[in-house]
């Protein structure tokens, strides 16, 4: 275990998680990483690009303290470069480094933009950002080619190359976030992409004013908070949206439901709501939720179980997903604003620092 270096603020959340506990959680991501750089859901499991990038971001954060984590994050991003398809998308699922399907999902292709911008803000490594730029650019152009008649982004491109027949609110909220991050990254690298900002503006309009355009997935908590997490819904509208279904999804002492009609809380959805609350300035509420979900932390090695079925009082599914531990790490960083990368989730990269 490597201690923080001189001048490096230790990532920790007083009263909830120590720096050593968070580094142990990140160690699990390194242990799961495959030789080629992919980070699967768990050892021997499949890899998808969205969750892989989330793990890479968490390792970038802890990599300021642990050199092994920083190296693992870089290898994870370079795997994206080596595994992308010619059209700029990625297969929705990989097994042991090999594509398991030809389906390419929009949010998978978009999310490397968030990760690359996060890496630049966290590390200041402009050279590596330039290295990742073609992968980011091609991914976002793949996404924009999936736009529907109103500017919404269809959820995927099928195995035979045809676009999906519907658009998802959570996907479009995540794509909105990626387009904003991609445009900010482009500006910093001297290659402005105003069309990406325009596409993000259009998605924000649809998310705020035309939610009926998207397929109904309202039973999922992600559709509740992702429009805020992705930065499309802000201010008073954000607070109203979160307040409206708080009692539906938040269970004090347990965490956040994945779906409204099942007795199941997950650490990842809980952590993503914490990211949402941090962006809203509701750090106290976010801290309470992150404290509540610590019952899913394995005390032996600091790894998080995916979820808990509270009617049966069992952990379910019986897995310890890498992206769950990653989400907890990123939530702590957003609440504490320890790294510059937290600005990606706080949507403050163009604002003065707030202590």
Buried (B, 14 or more C-beta within 10 A) or exposed (E): EEEBEEEEEBBBBEEBBBBEBBBBBBBBBBEBBBEBBBBBBBEEBBBBBBBBBBBBBBBBBBBBBBEBBBBBBBBBBBBBEEBBBEBBBBBBBBBBBEBBBBBBBBBBBBBBBBBBBBBBBBBEBEEBBEBBBEBBBBBBBBBBBBBBEEBBBBBBBEEEEEBBEBBBBBBBBBBBBBBBBBBBBBBBBEEEBEEBBEBBBBBBEBBBEEEEBBBEBBBBBBBBBBBBBBBBBBEEEBBEBBEEBBEBBBBEEBBBBBBEEEBBBBBBBBBBBBBBBBBBEBBEBBBBBBBBBBBBBBEEEBBBBBBBBBEEEEBBEEBBBBBBBBBBBBBBBBBBBBBBBBBBBBBBBEEEEEE
